[in-house]
Amino acid sequence: MTQPAPHHSAVTRLLAPLVLVLLIALIAGGVWLFPRAAAFMNRQDCIATGHVNCGS
């Protein structure tokens, strides 16, 4: 009697690094995007208060 091919373990070995890479990319994207979003909001607050020199 033959045993089935170990398909499940091959998929698992491929899926785990892929999930890890996607998680790292998501964290890196957040670290890159957060300061830019904060600077944008600060500039909008500055403009909303009526200042004209808000750091462009």
PDB file of N, CA, C and O in Angstrom, chain B, residues numbered from 101:
ATOM      1  N   MET B 101       0.842  -1.179   0.000  1.00  0.00           N
ATOM      2  CA  MET B 101       0.000   0.000   0.000  1.00  0.00           C
ATOM      3  C   MET B 101       0.891   1.247   0.000  1.00  0.00           C
ATOM      4  O   MET B 101       1.839   1.334   0.780  1.00  0.00           O
ATOM      5  N   THR B 102       0.589   2.191  -0.858  1.00  0.00           N
ATOM      6  CA  THR B 102       1.401   3.408  -0.943  1.00  0.00           C
ATOM      7  C   THR B 102       0.814   4.501  -0.068  1.00  0.00           C
ATOM      8  O   THR B 102      -0.394   4.555   0.164  1.00  0.00           O
ATOM      9  N   GLN B 103       1.679   5.358   0.406  1.00  0.00           N
ATOM     10  CA  GLN B 103       1.241   6.471   1.251  1.00  0.00           C
ATOM     11  C   GLN B 103       1.044   7.707   0.383  1.00  0.00           C
ATOM     12  O   GLN B 103       1.722   7.855  -0.634  1.00  0.00           O
ATOM     13  N   PRO B 104       0.133   8.595   0.762  1.00  0.00           N
ATOM     14  CA  PRO B 104      -0.078   9.812  -0.034  1.00  0.00           C
ATOM     15  C   PRO B 104       1.134  10.737   0.052  1.00  0.00           C
ATOM     16  O   PRO B 104       1.915  10.685   1.002  1.00  0.00           O
ATOM     17  N   ALA B 105       1.264  11.565  -0.947  1.00  0.00           N
ATOM     18  CA  ALA B 105       2.383  12.515  -0.990  1.00  0.00           C
ATOM     19  C   ALA B 105       2.237  13.528   0.147  1.00  0.00           C
ATOM     20  O   ALA B 105       1.121  13.909   0.500  1.00  0.00           O
ATOM     21  N   PRO B 106       3.345  13.959   0.711  1.00  0.00           N
ATOM     22  CA  PRO B 106       3.278  14.914   1.836  1.00  0.00           C
ATOM     23  C   PRO B 106       2.987  16.331   1.362  1.00  0.00           C
ATOM     24  O   PRO B 106       3.800  17.237   1.550  1.00  0.00           O
ATOM     25  N   HIS B 107       1.836  16.515   0.752  1.00  0.00           N
ATOM     26  CA  HIS B 107       1.443  17.824   0.207  1.00  0.00           C
ATOM     27  C   HIS B 107       1.250  18.850   1.322  1.00  0.00           C
ATOM     28  O   HIS B 107       1.652  20.006   1.188  1.00  0.00           O
ATOM     29  N   HIS B 108       0.640  18.424   2.408  1.00  0.00           N
ATOM     30  CA  HIS B 108       0.336  19.346   3.493  1.00  0.00           C
ATOM     31  C   HIS B 108       1.607  19.964   4.084  1.00  0.00           C
ATOM     32  O   HIS B 108       1.629  21.162   4.363  1.00  0.00           O
ATOM     33  N   SER B 109       2.643  19.184   4.275  1.00  0.00           N
ATOM     34  CA  SER B 109       3.858  19.716   4.873  1.00  0.00           C
ATOM     35  C   SER B 109       4.567  20.684   3.923  1.00  0.00           C
ATOM     36  O   SER B 109       5.176  21.651   4.381  1.00  0.00           O
ATOM     37  N   ALA B 110       4.500  20.443   2.613  1.00  0.00           N
ATOM     38  CA  ALA B 110       5.118  21.345   1.647  1.00  0.00           C
ATOM     39  C   ALA B 110       4.402  22.695   1.641  1.00  0.00           C
ATOM     40  O   ALA B 110       5.049  23.741   1.570  1.00  0.00           O
ATOM     41  N   VAL B 111       3.089  22.675   1.713  1.00  0.00           N
ATOM     42  CA  VAL B 111       2.327  23.919   1.756  1.00  0.00           C
ATOM     43  C   VAL B 111       2.627  24.674   3.046  1.00  0.00           C
ATOM     44  O   VAL B 111       2.785  25.895   3.033  1.00  0.00           O
ATOM     45  N   THR B 112       2.704  23.960   4.140  1.00  0.00           N
ATOM     46  CA  THR B 112       2.998  24.592   5.425  1.00  0.00           C
ATOM     47  C   THR B 112       4.384  25.216   5.432  1.00  0.00           C
ATOM     48  O   THR B 112       4.570  26.320   5.942  1.00  0.00           O
ATOM     49  N   ARG B 113       5.355  24.510   4.867  1.00  0.00           N
ATOM     50  CA  ARG B 113       6.711  25.053   4.808  1.00  0.00           C
ATOM     51  C   ARG B 113       6.777  26.296   3.934  1.00  0.00           C
ATOM     52  O   ARG B 113       7.611  27.168   4.178  1.00  0.00           O
ATOM     53  N   LEU B 114       5.936  26.400   2.939  1.00  0.00           N
ATOM     54  CA  LEU B 114       5.917  27.570   2.067  1.00  0.00           C
ATOM     55  C   LEU B 114       5.092  28.702   2.672  1.00  0.00           C
ATOM     56  O   LEU B 114       5.422  29.874   2.489  1.00  0.00           O
ATOM     57  N   LEU B 115       4.046  28.368   3.373  1.00  0.00           N
ATOM     58  CA  LEU B 115       3.134  29.372   3.904  1.00  0.00           C
ATOM     59  C   LEU B 115       3.717  30.132   5.095  1.00  0.00           C
ATOM     60  O   LEU B 115       3.499  31.337   5.222  1.00  0.00           O
ATOM     61  N   ALA B 116       4.440  29.459   5.951  1.00  0.00           N
ATOM     62  CA  ALA B 116       4.978  30.107   7.145  1.00  0.00           C
ATOM     63  C   ALA B 116       5.937  31.258   6.804  1.00  0.00           C
ATOM     64  O   ALA B 116       5.770  32.345   7.356  1.00  0.00           O
ATOM     65  N   PRO B 117       6.930  31.077   5.925  1.00  0.00           N
ATOM     66  CA  PRO B 117       7.788  32.219   5.576  1.00  0.00           C
ATOM     67  C   PRO B 117       7.031  33.332   4.857  1.00  0.00           C
ATOM     68  O   PRO B 117       7.347  34.510   5.021  1.00  0.00           O
ATOM     69  N   LEU B 118       6.038  32.959   4.067  1.00  0.00           N
ATOM     70  CA  LEU B 118       5.249  33.969   3.356  1.00  0.00           C
ATOM     71  C   LEU B 118       4.482  34.843   4.339  1.00  0.00           C
ATOM     72  O   LEU B 118       4.454  36.063   4.184  1.00  0.00           O
ATOM     73  N   VAL B 119       3.871  34.248   5.332  1.00  0.00           N
ATOM     74  CA  VAL B 119       3.151  35.006   6.353  1.00  0.00           C
ATOM     75  C   VAL B 119       4.116  35.889   7.128  1.00  0.00           C
ATOM     76  O   VAL B 119       3.787  37.031   7.450  1.00  0.00           O
ATOM     77  N   LEU B 120       5.300  35.376   7.432  1.00  0.00           N
ATOM     78  CA  LEU B 120       6.299  36.159   8.151  1.00  0.00           C
ATOM     79  C   LEU B 120       6.738  37.369   7.342  1.00  0.00           C
ATOM     80  O   LEU B 120       6.856  38.467   7.887  1.00  0.00           O
ATOM     81  N   VAL B 121       6.982  37.186   6.052  1.00  0.00           N
ATOM     82  CA  VAL B 121       7.380  38.297   5.184  1.00  0.00           C
ATOM     83  C   VAL B 121       6.265  39.329   5.091  1.00  0.00           C
ATOM     84  O   VAL B 121       6.532  40.530   5.147  1.00  0.00           O
ATOM     85  N   LEU B 122       5.031  38.887   4.952  1.00  0.00           N
ATOM     86  CA  LEU B 122       3.910  39.823   4.878  1.00  0.00           C
ATOM     87  C   LEU B 122       3.738  40.600   6.181  1.00  0.00           C
ATOM     88  O   LEU B 122       3.425  41.791   6.157  1.00  0.00           O
ATOM     89  N   LEU B 123       3.938  39.941   7.304  1.00  0.00           N
ATOM     90  CA  LEU B 123       3.842  40.612   8.599  1.00  0.00           C
ATOM     91  C   LEU B 123       4.941  41.655   8.759  1.00  0.00           C
ATOM     92  O   LEU B 123       4.682  42.759   9.237  1.00  0.00           O
ATOM     93  N   ILE B 124       6.156  41.319   8.369  1.00  0.00           N
ATOM     94  CA  ILE B 124       7.261  42.277   8.443  1.00  0.00           C
ATOM     95  C   ILE B 124       7.011  43.458   7.515  1.00  0.00           C
ATOM     96  O   ILE B 124       7.293  44.600   7.877  1.00  0.00           O
ATOM     97  N   ALA B 125       6.485  43.194   6.323  1.00  0.00           N
ATOM     98  CA  ALA B 125       6.180  44.277   5.375  1.00  0.00           C
ATOM     99  C   ALA B 125       5.089  45.189   5.932  1.00  0.00           C
ATOM    100  O   ALA B 125       5.155  46.405   5.756  1.00  0.00           O
ATOM    101  N   LEU B 126       4.099  44.625   6.594  1.00  0.00           N
ATOM    102  CA  LEU B 126       3.029  45.423   7.187  1.00  0.00           C
ATOM    103  C   LEU B 126       3.563  46.310   8.302  1.00  0.00           C
ATOM    104  O   LEU B 126       3.195  47.481   8.389  1.00  0.00           O
ATOM    105  N   ILE B 127       4.415  45.773   9.146  1.00  0.00           N
ATOM    106  CA  ILE B 127       4.999  46.554  10.235  1.00  0.00           C
ATOM    107  C   ILE B 127       5.904  47.651   9.672  1.00  0.00           C
ATOM    108  O   ILE B 127       5.846  48.795  10.125  1.00  0.00           O
ATOM    109  N   ALA B 128       6.734  47.311   8.693  1.00  0.00           N
ATOM    110  CA  ALA B 128       7.627  48.304   8.089  1.00  0.00           C
ATOM    111  C   ALA B 128       6.828  49.413   7.403  1.00  0.00           C
ATOM    112  O   ALA B 128       7.203  50.584   7.469  1.00  0.00           O
ATOM    113  N   GLY B 129       5.735  49.047   6.750  1.00  0.00           N
ATOM    114  CA  GLY B 129       4.883  50.058   6.117  1.00  0.00           C
ATOM    115  C   GLY B 129       4.267  50.994   7.139  1.00  0.00           C
ATOM    116  O   GLY B 129       4.156  52.193   6.886  1.00  0.00           O
ATOM    117  N   GLY B 130       3.865  50.472   8.284  1.00  0.00           N
ATOM    118  CA  GLY B 130       3.313  51.308   9.338  1.00  0.00           C
ATOM    119  C   GLY B 130       4.349  52.249   9.926  1.00  0.00           C
ATOM    120  O   GLY B 130       4.061  53.415  10.196  1.00  0.00           O
ATOM    121  N   VAL B 131       5.560  51.734  10.123  1.00  0.00           N
ATOM    122  CA  VAL B 131       6.647  52.571  10.646  1.00  0.00           C
ATOM    123  C   VAL B 131       6.996  53.671   9.654  1.00  0.00           C
ATOM    124  O   VAL B 131       7.311  54.791  10.055  1.00  0.00           O
ATOM    125  N   TRP B 132       6.943  53.363   8.369  1.00  0.00           N
ATOM    126  CA  TRP B 132       7.247  54.359   7.345  1.00  0.00           C
ATOM    127  C   TRP B 132       6.115  55.376   7.194  1.00  0.00           C
ATOM    128  O   TRP B 132       6.371  56.560   6.977  1.00  0.00           O
ATOM    129  N   LEU B 133       4.870  54.921   7.306  1.00  0.00           N
ATOM    130  CA  LEU B 133       3.729  55.786   7.029  1.00  0.00           C
ATOM    131  C   LEU B 133       3.325  56.660   8.216  1.00  0.00           C
ATOM    132  O   LEU B 133       2.866  57.784   8.012  1.00  0.00           O
ATOM    133  N   PHE B 134       3.480  56.181   9.437  1.00  0.00           N
ATOM    134  CA  PHE B 134       2.987  56.913  10.604  1.00  0.00           C
ATOM    135  C   PHE B 134       3.594  58.311  10.739  1.00  0.00           C
ATOM    136  O   PHE B 134       2.836  59.262  10.931  1.00  0.00           O
ATOM    137  N   PRO B 135       4.912  58.493  10.651  1.00  0.00           N
ATOM    138  CA  PRO B 135       5.451  59.860  10.777  1.00  0.00           C
ATOM    139  C   PRO B 135       4.955  60.798   9.679  1.00  0.00           C
ATOM    140  O   PRO B 135       4.761  61.989   9.923  1.00  0.00           O
ATOM    141  N   ARG B 136       4.752  60.274   8.484  1.00  0.00           N
ATOM    142  CA  ARG B 136       4.256  61.123   7.395  1.00  0.00           C
ATOM    143  C   ARG B 136       2.814  61.552   7.655  1.00  0.00           C
ATOM    144  O   ARG B 136       2.449  62.700   7.402  1.00  0.00           O
ATOM    145  N   ALA B 137       2.008  60.643   8.152  1.00  0.00           N
ATOM    146  CA  ALA B 137       0.621  60.982   8.463  1.00  0.00           C
ATOM    147  C   ALA B 137       0.564  61.979   9.614  1.00  0.00           C
ATOM    148  O   ALA B 137      -0.252  62.900   9.590  1.00  0.00           O
ATOM    149  N   ALA B 138       1.415  61.810  10.619  1.00  0.00           N
ATOM    150  CA  ALA B 138       1.444  62.743  11.744  1.00  0.00           C
ATOM    151  C   ALA B 138       1.888  64.127  11.292  1.00  0.00           C
ATOM    152  O   ALA B 138       1.320  65.129  11.729  1.00  0.00           O
ATOM    153  N   ALA B 139       2.891  64.200  10.427  1.00  0.00           N
ATOM    154  CA  ALA B 139       3.349  65.503   9.914  1.00  0.00           C
ATOM    155  C   ALA B 139       2.259  66.170   9.087  1.00  0.00           C
ATOM    156  O   ALA B 139       2.073  67.385   9.168  1.00  0.00           O
ATOM    157  N   PHE B 140       1.540  65.389   8.297  1.00  0.00           N
ATOM    158  CA  PHE B 140       0.449  65.942   7.497  1.00  0.00           C
ATOM    159  C   PHE B 140      -0.644  66.513   8.397  1.00  0.00           C
ATOM    160  O   PHE B 140      -1.145  67.610   8.146  1.00  0.00           O
ATOM    161  N   MET B 141      -1.013  65.782   9.431  1.00  0.00           N
ATOM    162  CA  MET B 141      -2.059  66.254  10.347  1.00  0.00           C
ATOM    163  C   MET B 141      -1.598  67.499  11.103  1.00  0.00           C
ATOM    164  O   MET B 141      -2.390  68.417  11.317  1.00  0.00           O
ATOM    165  N   ASN B 142      -0.336  67.540  11.508  1.00  0.00           N
ATOM    166  CA  ASN B 142       0.171  68.731  12.198  1.00  0.00           C
ATOM    167  C   ASN B 142       0.146  69.944  11.282  1.00  0.00           C
ATOM    168  O   ASN B 142      -0.199  71.042  11.717  1.00  0.00           O
ATOM    169  N   ARG B 143       0.509  69.754  10.013  1.00  0.00           N
ATOM    170  CA  ARG B 143       0.476  70.874   9.066  1.00  0.00           C
ATOM    171  C   ARG B 143      -0.969  71.333   8.835  1.00  0.00           C
ATOM    172  O   ARG B 143      -1.223  72.532   8.727  1.00  0.00           O
ATOM    173  N   GLN B 144      -1.903  70.402   8.760  1.00  0.00           N
ATOM    174  CA  GLN B 144      -3.309  70.774   8.592  1.00  0.00           C
ATOM    175  C   GLN B 144      -3.824  71.544   9.812  1.00  0.00           C
ATOM    176  O   GLN B 144      -4.580  72.505   9.668  1.00  0.00           O
ATOM    177  N   ASP B 145      -3.415  71.122  11.007  1.00  0.00           N
ATOM    178  CA  ASP B 145      -3.799  71.853  12.215  1.00  0.00           C
ATOM    179  C   ASP B 145      -3.231  73.263  12.207  1.00  0.00           C
ATOM    180  O   ASP B 145      -3.905  74.219  12.591  1.00  0.00           O
ATOM    181  N   CYS B 146      -1.977  73.383  11.763  1.00  0.00           N
ATOM    182  CA  CYS B 146      -1.339  74.695  11.695  1.00  0.00           C
ATOM    183  C   CYS B 146      -2.091  75.607  10.721  1.00  0.00           C
ATOM    184  O   CYS B 146      -2.349  76.771  11.026  1.00  0.00           O
ATOM    185  N   ILE B 147      -2.435  75.078   9.563  1.00  0.00           N
ATOM    186  CA  ILE B 147      -3.165  75.863   8.568  1.00  0.00           C
ATOM    187  C   ILE B 147      -4.558  76.224   9.083  1.00  0.00           C
ATOM    188  O   ILE B 147      -5.041  77.332   8.851  1.00  0.00           O
ATOM    189  N   ALA B 148      -5.204  75.285   9.785  1.00  0.00           N
ATOM    190  CA  ALA B 148      -6.555  75.535  10.286  1.00  0.00           C
ATOM    191  C   ALA B 148      -6.582  76.624  11.348  1.00  0.00           C
ATOM    192  O   ALA B 148      -7.607  77.284  11.523  1.00  0.00           O
ATOM    193  N   THR B 149      -5.477  76.825  12.061  1.00  0.00           N
ATOM    194  CA  THR B 149      -5.437  77.882  13.056  1.00  0.00           C
ATOM    195  C   THR B 149      -5.163  79.248  12.447  1.00  0.00           C
ATOM    196  O   THR B 149      -5.214  80.262  13.143  1.00  0.00           O
ATOM    197  N   GLY B 150      -4.873  79.279  11.152  1.00  0.00           N
ATOM    198  CA  GLY B 150      -4.700  80.551  10.457  1.00  0.00           C
ATOM    199  C   GLY B 150      -3.251  80.934  10.224  1.00  0.00           C
ATOM    200  O   GLY B 150      -2.990  82.011   9.687  1.00  0.00           O
ATOM    201  N   HIS B 151      -2.311  80.107  10.603  1.00  0.00           N
ATOM    202  CA  HIS B 151      -0.910  80.427  10.350  1.00  0.00           C
ATOM    203  C   HIS B 151      -0.579  80.246   8.886  1.00  0.00           C
ATOM    204  O   HIS B 151      -1.172  79.408   8.206  1.00  0.00           O
ATOM    205  N   VAL B 152       0.366  81.031   8.403  1.00  0.00           N
ATOM    206  CA  VAL B 152       0.737  80.937   6.994  1.00  0.00           C
ATOM    207  C   VAL B 152       2.103  80.263   6.801  1.00  0.00           C
ATOM    208  O   VAL B 152       2.383  79.747   5.719  1.00  0.00           O
ATOM    209  N   ASN B 153       2.949  80.262   7.827  1.00  0.00           N
ATOM    210  CA  ASN B 153       4.253  79.635   7.717  1.00  0.00           C
ATOM    211  C   ASN B 153       4.214  78.324   8.502  1.00  0.00           C
ATOM    212  O   ASN B 153       4.602  78.294   9.671  1.00  0.00           O
ATOM    213  N   CYS B 154       3.759  77.258   7.883  1.00  0.00           N
ATOM    214  CA  CYS B 154       3.572  75.983   8.570  1.00  0.00           C
ATOM    215  C   CYS B 154       4.601  74.933   8.169  1.00  0.00           C
ATOM    216  O   CYS B 154       4.337  73.738   8.295  1.00  0.00           O
ATOM    217  N   GLY B 155       5.742  75.348   7.697  1.00  0.00           N
ATOM    218  CA  GLY B 155       6.802  74.406   7.392  1.00  0.00           C
ATOM    219  C   GLY B 155       6.675  73.758   6.024  1.00  0.00           C
ATOM    220  O   GLY B 155       7.410  72.817   5.725  1.00  0.00           O
ATOM    221  N   SER B 156       5.791  74.221   5.211  1.00  0.00           N
ATOM    222  CA  SER B 156       5.567  73.703   3.853  1.00  0.00           C
ATOM    223  C   SER B 156       5.675  72.219   3.849  1.00  0.00           C
ATOM    224  O   SER B 156       5.519  71.592   2.802  1.00  0.00           O
TER     225      SER B 156
END
